[in-house]
Amino acid sequence: MTNTLSLGRIGEKDLRMDEPVCDDEESYEESAKHVNYKSLKDSEDGSIFYDNDNHIIVIKIDGLWMKLHVESLPDSIKYDF
């Protein structure tokens, strides 16, 4: 892989449990929230996303959502961006 990988940033405001009753084209934003919910609910082990509300990376392992541990970089590692 030669490019960066950006995780989906998903929070409560990006999810909707129930499917909107109106036309998908008219309510595409609400439909997208339902698609996000279904996608996460039906996801397989290895699925990963950034929880925008709690500022954590979450991964599904053995059917359970788990927080991925991260830590600060050592002082010896610096980036110009």
Steps between C-alpha positions, in 0.01 A plus 500: 500500500643836403223733622363594839191331637222713645246335728134590485414759766169384645310640796146482636388777263605280206281204598130422477352169619175515306466536125347832392146465366527766229666479160876426516578779255314755712647375828843386379676630812273304733524196271880522516482499881294180487748344257782587744309334784427184301859484376640514852236263638567242228878549488740210527806455719779733391265793429646823633389863535576820689239574769463873453312551827747322727820569301602134481569244230268202525549155345273194498663181630316175579171681443572773757590865446827580678705815548833492318784612727710789367776702660687824438808493280841508667665843506760372252236464226382824340312576180496826305127473426 
